[in-house]
Structure formats: C-alpha cells, structure tokens
Amino acid sequence: MLEPKVLMTIKDLPLLAKTVIDGFLNGFNKSSIKGPGLEFSQYRSYQPGDDLRWLDWRMYARSDRYYIRESEVETSIAVRFLVDASASMAHDDNGIKKIDYARFMAAALAYLANLQGDAVGLYIFKEGDLFSLATKPDPRHLQRLYHHLAQIQPSGTFTNPAHYKELFAGTNRKELLVFITDMYQTDGEISRLLNSLSAHQHEIIVFHLMGQNELHFDFHDYGTLEDLETGETIDINTTQSLYYRDKLQEHLNKTRTELTGNGIFYRMINTSQPLDEALRSFLVQRNKSRF
C-alpha cells in the first residue's frame, strides 16, 4: 500500500504517478473492470502461453513491464482534471495536506489516462480565478500537466462563477471531468459549478477529500479551530464530539444525495488512505454502479 506519507518522500511527480499506477495495476490482475476512459479495460501481467497479439506495447514502452489488455471497448476520450486549490485545501492532517493528496491523485489518474491514449487537461480553481491547460493526448503535454500540478499552492477562495464558461470553450463533445475538492463553499459556488457541468451532459466524478482528524473530531490538544478561507475561529472541546460527528454525517449524506441525484459520481476519500487502495476501491464502486 502506498501510504500518503511515503508518497510525500517522492519529490518527482512523474515518478510518483508511475509508482502509484504500477502498484494499482498489479492489484487489478484478477479484476473485471472494463469500459471507456478511466474505467479502463482489464490489464493483467503477462503469463507464459498468453497470446502475444494481446500484449499492450504502449504499456510496455512506458512502464517496461508486460501487460495483457482484455478489452471490451476500445475508445479514447478527453479527461479534464479540476483541482480545488482554495485555501481550505491546505488543511493538514498528521503532515498530509489535502492539496498534496489532490496533487498525487490527479497525477496518477492523468498518467493512467495517458497510458490509454486519452487526452488530459488541467483546471485549477484558486483565489477566485481559474487556470486552464487544454486537453491533449501526447506525453509532452502530460509533463506540462505535472509541472503545473507541482506548482499549486492553495490560497484564497474558490473561483468566481463568472469564469466557469471557460470550462466549456472549444468543445461540443461529452468529456470525463474529474473534480478533486474538499467541497468547502460559502455561497453554493461549488454546487453551481457542478450544476453547470452536469447541464452540459459531461460525465462527472467528484472526489471529496476529508482529513482523518475532520472525520473523527481528533484535533489533539487544540482548543481553537480557524477557517482557512475566512479567518474565523471557533472554540472546541471534547464534549462537542458526538454532536459534530452527527452533523458531519448529515452533511456528507446530503452532499452525496444531491450529487448522485444529478447523475454525478461521488466518492468521499479519507486522506490517510493509501492512494492505490483509494483508486482501486473507486473503480470497483464505479463499475458496480454502471452495470
């Protein structure tokens, strides 16, 4: 398992992405995941006696390992990665910030998409603005995506809805949008973004990142919490734990219901979870929900 703290020691983002996906694919040797885009056709390690016609030479060229591709659907799509880089994504849980987990996840999934010949693009929401890197399928473009991911420093608030129209510029085809966020919003701005994307018939995946300390109200000896975006503070004590957990579960259930009701795939991720395990469980859940 690739623990987040171990990934933090890998300073080269392309190497990190390759490491995560190599381990991830090995874990899928006996899987039955098949389909387009990130629901890649099944890969398994080459075994003596396998028909060489089904070797995936592109995978070999990039990973130096032999894989057999068992495909039901051959297709390529455009995959856009939308990363929330507002100040709340600097939330730290035992040395792991949400933005780091988001960076690792986007890099690994972009590597996987590129392996399959999918075009990848990047959109970063921070300080009320929007950075965009258009979708392209070539490996050099993937390196540019890694570079911009590595430079992200969370700050400010989420992007002004006026910028959302940039997401739809230059394309009339359905795309896969992977949104990595903590779902922190002050005036429904993230909900409006997702509603806009859903209205354009794009397929949307939302990874909702939560720290272990947030989920279990485990802030050790801290007596005060500060909102990273507004600067507001609130005093806390252990007697509030049960009330907090109930309200959090209510919030998570409401978020899941609203998104899935709009046809959006939703997955809450604990940032203490090994990344390859999180991706594997996500694809299994997504595959079951579609068949």
C-alpha positions as a Markdown table, in Angstrom:
| # | Residue | x | y | z |
|---|---|---|---|---|
| 1 | Met | 0.0 | 0.0 | 0.0 |
| 2 | Leu | 1.3 | 3.5 | -0.9 |
| 3 | Glu | 0.8 | 5.5 | 2.3 |
| 4 | Pro | 0.4 | 9.2 | 1.8 |
| 5 | Lys | 3.5 | 9.9 | 4.0 |
| 6 | Val | 5.6 | 7.6 | 1.8 |
| 7 | Leu | 4.4 | 9.4 | -1.3 |
| 8 | Met | 5.4 | 12.7 | 0.3 |
| 9 | Thr | 9.1 | 11.5 | 0.1 |
| 10 | Ile | 8.9 | 11.1 | -3.7 |
| 11 | Lys | 9.7 | 14.6 | -4.9 |
| 12 | Asp | 9.5 | 13.7 | -8.7 |
| 13 | Leu | 5.8 | 13.9 | -9.6 |
| 14 | Pro | 6.1 | 11.8 | -12.8 |
| 15 | Leu | 7.9 | 9.0 | -10.8 |
| 16 | Leu | 5.2 | 9.2 | -8.1 |
| 17 | Ala | 2.4 | 8.8 | -10.7 |
| 18 | Lys | 4.1 | 5.8 | -12.3 |
| 19 | Thr | 4.8 | 4.2 | -8.9 |
| 20 | Val | 1.1 | 4.5 | -7.9 |
| 21 | Ile | -0.3 | 3.2 | -11.2 |
| 22 | Asp | 2.2 | 0.3 | -11.4 |
| 23 | Gly | 1.1 | -0.8 | -8.0 |
| 24 | Phe | -2.5 | -0.1 | -8.8 |
| 25 | Leu | -2.5 | -2.2 | -12.0 |
| 26 | Asn | -0.8 | -5.1 | -10.2 |
| 27 | Gly | -3.7 | -5.1 | -7.7 |
| 28 | Phe | -6.1 | -5.4 | -10.7 |
| 29 | Asn | -4.6 | -8.6 | -12.1 |
| 30 | Lys | -7.8 | -10.5 | -11.4 |
| 31 | Ser | -10.2 | -7.6 | -11.8 |
| 32 | Ser | -13.2 | -7.4 | -14.1 |
| 33 | Ile | -13.2 | -3.7 | -14.7 |
| 34 | Lys | -13.9 | -3.0 | -18.3 |
| 35 | Gly | -15.1 | 0.1 | -20.2 |
| 36 | Pro | -14.1 | 3.5 | -21.6 |
| 37 | Gly | -11.8 | 6.2 | -20.2 |
| 38 | Leu | -10.8 | 5.7 | -16.6 |
| 39 | Glu | -12.9 | 2.6 | -16.5 |
| 40 | Phe | -10.0 | 1.0 | -18.4 |
| 41 | Ser | -10.2 | -2.4 | -20.0 |
| 42 | Gln | -8.8 | -5.1 | -17.7 |
| 43 | Tyr | -5.0 | -5.3 | -17.6 |
| 44 | Arg | -3.1 | -8.3 | -16.1 |
| 45 | Ser | 0.5 | -9.3 | -16.0 |
| 46 | Tyr | 1.7 | -11.4 | -19.0 |
| 47 | Gln | 1.9 | -15.1 | -18.3 |
| 48 | Pro | 3.8 | -17.6 | -20.4 |
| 49 | Gly | 1.5 | -19.0 | -23.0 |
| 50 | Asp | -0.6 | -15.9 | -23.4 |
| 51 | Asp | -1.3 | -14.8 | -27.0 |
| 52 | Leu | 1.3 | -12.2 | -27.9 |
| 53 | Arg | -1.2 | -10.4 | -30.1 |
| 54 | Trp | -2.9 | -9.1 | -26.9 |
| 55 | Leu | 0.3 | -7.6 | -25.4 |
| 56 | Asp | -0.1 | -3.8 | -24.8 |
| 57 | Trp | 3.1 | -2.5 | -26.3 |
| 58 | Arg | 2.3 | 1.1 | -25.3 |
| 59 | Met | 2.1 | 0.0 | -21.7 |
| 60 | Tyr | 5.4 | -1.8 | -22.1 |
| 61 | Ala | 7.1 | 1.2 | -23.7 |
| 62 | Arg | 6.1 | 3.4 | -20.8 |
| 63 | Ser | 6.4 | 1.1 | -17.8 |
| 64 | Asp | 9.0 | -1.5 | -19.0 |
| 65 | Arg | 6.5 | -4.3 | -17.9 |
| 66 | Tyr | 4.4 | -6.7 | -20.0 |
| 67 | Tyr | 0.6 | -6.4 | -19.7 |
| 68 | Ile | -2.2 | -8.2 | -21.5 |
| 69 | Arg | -5.1 | -6.0 | -22.3 |
| 70 | Glu | -8.5 | -7.7 | -22.2 |
| 71 | Ser | -10.7 | -5.1 | -23.9 |
| 72 | Glu | -14.4 | -5.0 | -24.5 |
| 73 | Val | -14.4 | -1.3 | -25.5 |
| 74 | Glu | -11.7 | 0.4 | -27.5 |
| 75 | Thr | -12.1 | 4.1 | -27.2 |
| 76 | Ser | -10.3 | 7.3 | -26.2 |
| 77 | Ile | -11.8 | 10.4 | -24.6 |
| 78 | Ala | -10.9 | 13.8 | -23.2 |
| 79 | Val | -10.3 | 13.7 | -19.4 |
| 80 | Arg | -10.2 | 17.1 | -17.6 |
| 81 | Phe | -8.9 | 17.3 | -14.1 |
| 82 | Leu | -10.4 | 20.0 | -12.0 |
| 83 | Val | -8.5 | 20.8 | -8.8 |
| 84 | Asp | -9.8 | 22.9 | -5.9 |
| 85 | Ala | -6.8 | 25.0 | -4.8 |
| 86 | Ser | -8.6 | 27.4 | -2.5 |
| 87 | Ala | -7.1 | 28.0 | 1.0 |
| 88 | Ser | -9.2 | 25.3 | 2.7 |
| 89 | Met | -7.2 | 22.7 | 0.7 |
| 90 | Ala | -4.2 | 23.5 | 2.9 |
| 91 | His | -5.9 | 21.6 | 5.7 |
| 92 | Asp | -3.3 | 19.4 | 7.4 |
| 93 | Asp | -3.9 | 16.0 | 9.0 |
| 94 | Asn | -0.8 | 14.4 | 10.5 |
| 95 | Gly | 1.5 | 16.0 | 8.0 |
| 96 | Ile | -0.7 | 15.3 | 4.9 |
| 97 | Lys | -2.4 | 18.3 | 3.3 |
| 98 | Lys | -5.5 | 17.9 | 1.2 |
| 99 | Ile | -3.8 | 19.7 | -1.7 |
| 100 | Asp | -0.9 | 17.1 | -1.7 |
| 101 | Tyr | -3.3 | 14.2 | -1.8 |
| 102 | Ala | -5.2 | 16.0 | -4.6 |
| 103 | Arg | -1.9 | 16.6 | -6.5 |
| 104 | Phe | -0.9 | 12.9 | -6.2 |
| 105 | Met | -4.4 | 11.7 | -7.2 |
| 106 | Ala | -4.6 | 13.9 | -10.3 |
| 107 | Ala | -1.0 | 13.0 | -11.4 |
| 108 | Ala | -1.7 | 9.3 | -11.0 |
| 109 | Leu | -5.0 | 9.3 | -12.9 |
| 110 | Ala | -3.6 | 11.6 | -15.6 |
| 111 | Tyr | -0.8 | 9.0 | -16.1 |
| 112 | Leu | -3.4 | 6.2 | -16.3 |
| 113 | Ala | -5.5 | 8.1 | -18.8 |
| 114 | Asn | -2.4 | 8.9 | -20.9 |
| 115 | Leu | -1.4 | 5.3 | -21.0 |
| 116 | Gln | -4.8 | 4.5 | -22.6 |
| 117 | Gly | -4.4 | 7.2 | -25.2 |
| 118 | Asp | -6.9 | 9.6 | -23.6 |
| 119 | Ala | -6.3 | 13.4 | -23.9 |
| 120 | Val | -5.8 | 15.1 | -20.5 |
| 121 | Gly | -6.2 | 18.6 | -19.3 |
| 122 | Leu | -6.0 | 20.6 | -16.0 |
| 123 | Tyr | -8.1 | 23.3 | -14.4 |
| 124 | Ile | -7.1 | 24.9 | -11.1 |
| 125 | Phe | -9.5 | 26.9 | -9.0 |
| 126 | Lys | -7.9 | 29.3 | -6.6 |
| 127 | Glu | -8.0 | 33.0 | -5.4 |
| 128 | Gly | -11.3 | 33.5 | -7.3 |
| 129 | Asp | -9.6 | 32.7 | -10.6 |
| 130 | Leu | -9.2 | 29.8 | -13.0 |
| 131 | Phe | -6.0 | 28.4 | -14.5 |
| 132 | Ser | -6.6 | 26.1 | -17.6 |
| 133 | Leu | -4.4 | 23.7 | -19.5 |
| 134 | Ala | -6.3 | 22.4 | -22.6 |
| 135 | Thr | -6.7 | 18.7 | -23.2 |
| 136 | Lys | -4.1 | 16.9 | -25.4 |
| 137 | Pro | -3.1 | 13.2 | -25.6 |
| 138 | Asp | 0.7 | 13.4 | -26.1 |
| 139 | Pro | 3.3 | 12.6 | -23.4 |
| 140 | Arg | 4.9 | 16.0 | -23.6 |
| 141 | His | 1.6 | 17.6 | -22.7 |
| 142 | Leu | 1.4 | 15.2 | -19.7 |
| 143 | Gln | 4.8 | 16.6 | -18.5 |
| 144 | Arg | 3.3 | 20.1 | -18.6 |
| 145 | Leu | 0.4 | 19.0 | -16.5 |
| 146 | Tyr | 2.8 | 17.5 | -13.9 |
| 147 | His | 4.6 | 20.8 | -13.8 |
| 148 | His | 1.5 | 22.8 | -13.1 |
| 149 | Leu | 0.3 | 20.3 | -10.5 |
| 150 | Ala | 3.6 | 20.6 | -8.7 |
| 151 | Gln | 3.4 | 24.4 | -8.5 |
| 152 | Ile | 0.0 | 24.5 | -6.8 |
| 153 | Gln | -0.1 | 26.4 | -3.5 |
| 154 | Pro | -3.6 | 26.7 | -2.1 |
| 155 | Ser | -4.8 | 30.2 | -1.3 |
| 156 | Gly | -7.9 | 32.5 | -1.4 |
| 157 | Thr | -11.4 | 31.4 | -2.1 |
| 158 | Phe | -13.0 | 29.2 | -4.7 |
| 159 | Thr | -13.3 | 30.6 | -8.3 |
| 160 | Asn | -16.0 | 33.1 | -9.2 |
| 161 | Pro | -18.8 | 31.5 | -11.2 |
| 162 | Ala | -18.2 | 34.1 | -14.0 |
| 163 | His | -15.1 | 32.0 | -15.0 |
| 164 | Tyr | -17.0 | 28.8 | -15.4 |
| 165 | Lys | -17.8 | 29.4 | -19.0 |
| 166 | Glu | -14.1 | 28.9 | -19.8 |
| 167 | Leu | -14.6 | 25.2 | -19.0 |
| 168 | Phe | -16.9 | 24.8 | -22.0 |
| 169 | Ala | -14.9 | 26.8 | -24.5 |
| 170 | Gly | -13.9 | 25.0 | -27.7 |
| 171 | Thr | -15.7 | 21.7 | -27.2 |
| 172 | Asn | -19.0 | 20.2 | -28.2 |
| 173 | Arg | -18.4 | 16.6 | -27.2 |
| 174 | Lys | -19.0 | 14.8 | -24.0 |
| 175 | Glu | -16.0 | 14.6 | -21.7 |
| 176 | Leu | -15.0 | 13.0 | -18.4 |
| 177 | Leu | -14.5 | 15.6 | -15.7 |
| 178 | Val | -12.6 | 14.6 | -12.5 |
| 179 | Phe | -13.1 | 17.1 | -9.8 |
| 180 | Ile | -10.9 | 16.9 | -6.7 |
| 181 | Thr | -12.1 | 19.1 | -3.8 |
| 182 | Asp | -13.0 | 19.4 | -0.1 |
| 183 | Met | -16.4 | 20.7 | -1.0 |
| 184 | Tyr | -15.9 | 23.7 | 1.2 |
| 185 | Gln | -18.1 | 26.5 | -0.1 |
| 186 | Thr | -19.5 | 29.7 | 1.5 |
| 187 | Asp | -22.3 | 30.6 | -1.0 |
| 188 | Gly | -23.0 | 27.4 | -3.0 |
| 189 | Glu | -20.3 | 28.2 | -5.6 |
| 190 | Ile | -19.1 | 24.6 | -5.9 |
| 191 | Ser | -22.7 | 23.4 | -6.3 |
| 192 | Arg | -23.3 | 25.9 | -9.0 |
| 193 | Leu | -20.2 | 24.8 | -10.9 |
| 194 | Leu | -21.3 | 21.1 | -10.7 |
| 195 | Asn | -24.8 | 22.0 | -11.8 |
| 196 | Ser | -23.4 | 23.9 | -14.8 |
| 197 | Leu | -21.1 | 21.0 | -15.8 |
| 198 | Ser | -23.9 | 18.4 | -15.3 |
| 199 | Ala | -26.2 | 20.5 | -17.6 |
| 200 | His | -23.7 | 20.2 | -20.4 |
| 201 | Gln | -24.1 | 16.4 | -20.2 |
| 202 | His | -20.5 | 15.8 | -19.2 |
| 203 | Glu | -19.7 | 12.7 | -17.1 |
| 204 | Ile | -18.5 | 14.0 | -13.7 |
| 205 | Ile | -16.6 | 12.3 | -10.9 |
| 206 | Val | -16.2 | 14.1 | -7.6 |
| 207 | Phe | -13.5 | 13.1 | -5.1 |
| 208 | His | -14.4 | 14.7 | -1.8 |
| 209 | Leu | -11.3 | 14.8 | 0.3 |
| 210 | Met | -11.6 | 14.7 | 4.1 |
| 211 | Gly | -8.9 | 14.5 | 6.8 |
| 212 | Gln | -8.9 | 11.8 | 9.4 |
| 213 | Asn | -9.0 | 14.5 | 12.1 |
| 214 | Glu | -12.1 | 16.0 | 10.5 |
| 215 | Leu | -13.9 | 12.7 | 10.2 |
| 216 | His | -13.2 | 11.7 | 13.9 |
| 217 | Phe | -13.0 | 15.2 | 15.5 |
| 218 | Asp | -9.5 | 14.4 | 16.5 |
| 219 | Phe | -7.6 | 17.6 | 17.0 |
| 220 | His | -5.4 | 16.5 | 19.9 |
| 221 | Asp | -4.7 | 19.4 | 22.3 |
| 222 | Tyr | -6.1 | 22.2 | 20.1 |
| 223 | Gly | -8.7 | 24.3 | 21.7 |
| 224 | Thr | -9.5 | 26.6 | 18.7 |
| 225 | Leu | -10.0 | 25.9 | 15.0 |
| 226 | Glu | -9.6 | 28.5 | 12.3 |
| 227 | Asp | -11.3 | 28.7 | 9.0 |
| 228 | Leu | -8.5 | 28.8 | 6.4 |
| 229 | Glu | -10.5 | 30.9 | 4.0 |
| 230 | Thr | -12.4 | 33.4 | 6.2 |
| 231 | Gly | -10.0 | 33.5 | 9.2 |
| 232 | Glu | -12.9 | 33.0 | 11.6 |
| 233 | Thr | -12.2 | 30.9 | 14.7 |
| 234 | Ile | -14.3 | 28.7 | 16.9 |
| 235 | Asp | -13.5 | 27.2 | 20.3 |
| 236 | Ile | -13.8 | 23.4 | 20.6 |
| 237 | Asn | -14.0 | 20.9 | 23.4 |
| 238 | Thr | -14.3 | 17.1 | 23.5 |
| 239 | Thr | -18.0 | 17.3 | 24.7 |
| 240 | Gln | -18.9 | 18.5 | 21.2 |
| 241 | Ser | -17.5 | 15.4 | 19.5 |
| 242 | Leu | -20.8 | 13.4 | 19.3 |
| 243 | Tyr | -22.8 | 16.4 | 18.1 |
| 244 | Tyr | -20.1 | 17.2 | 15.5 |
| 245 | Arg | -20.0 | 13.7 | 14.1 |
| 246 | Asp | -23.8 | 13.6 | 13.8 |
| 247 | Lys | -23.8 | 16.9 | 11.9 |
| 248 | Leu | -20.9 | 15.9 | 9.7 |
| 249 | Gln | -22.6 | 12.6 | 8.7 |
| 250 | Glu | -25.7 | 14.6 | 7.9 |
| 251 | His | -23.7 | 16.9 | 5.7 |
| 252 | Leu | -21.9 | 14.1 | 3.9 |
| 253 | Asn | -25.2 | 12.2 | 3.3 |
| 254 | Lys | -26.8 | 15.4 | 1.9 |
| 255 | Thr | -23.8 | 16.1 | -0.3 |
| 256 | Arg | -23.9 | 12.5 | -1.7 |
| 257 | Thr | -27.6 | 12.6 | -2.3 |
| 258 | Glu | -27.5 | 15.9 | -4.1 |
| 259 | Leu | -24.7 | 14.9 | -6.4 |
| 260 | Thr | -25.8 | 11.4 | -7.2 |
| 261 | Gly | -29.3 | 12.9 | -7.8 |
| 262 | Asn | -27.8 | 15.0 | -10.6 |
| 263 | Gly | -26.1 | 12.0 | -12.1 |
| 264 | Ile | -22.7 | 12.8 | -10.7 |
| 265 | Phe | -20.5 | 10.0 | -9.4 |
| 266 | Tyr | -19.4 | 10.9 | -5.8 |
| 267 | Arg | -16.7 | 9.4 | -3.7 |
| 268 | Met | -15.5 | 10.6 | -0.3 |
| 269 | Ile | -11.8 | 9.9 | 0.3 |
| 270 | Asn | -10.0 | 9.9 | 3.7 |
| 271 | Thr | -6.6 | 11.4 | 3.1 |
| 272 | Ser | -5.0 | 8.9 | 5.4 |
| 273 | Gln | -6.0 | 6.1 | 2.9 |
| 274 | Pro | -3.3 | 4.7 | 0.7 |
| 275 | Leu | -3.7 | 6.2 | -2.8 |
| 276 | Asp | -3.6 | 3.0 | -4.8 |
| 277 | Glu | -6.2 | 1.5 | -2.5 |
| 278 | Ala | -8.5 | 4.5 | -2.8 |
| 279 | Leu | -8.3 | 4.4 | -6.6 |
| 280 | Arg | -8.9 | 0.6 | -6.7 |
| 281 | Ser | -12.0 | 0.8 | -4.5 |
| 282 | Phe | -13.2 | 3.8 | -6.5 |
| 283 | Leu | -13.1 | 1.9 | -9.8 |
| 284 | Val | -14.8 | -1.1 | -8.3 |
| 285 | Gln | -17.6 | 1.1 | -6.9 |
| 286 | Arg | -18.0 | 2.9 | -10.2 |
| 287 | Asn | -18.1 | -0.2 | -12.2 |
| 288 | Lys | -20.8 | -1.7 | -10.0 |
| 289 | Ser | -22.9 | 1.4 | -10.2 |
| 290 | Arg | -22.9 | 1.3 | -14.0 |
| 291 | Phe | -23.8 | -2.3 | -14.6 |
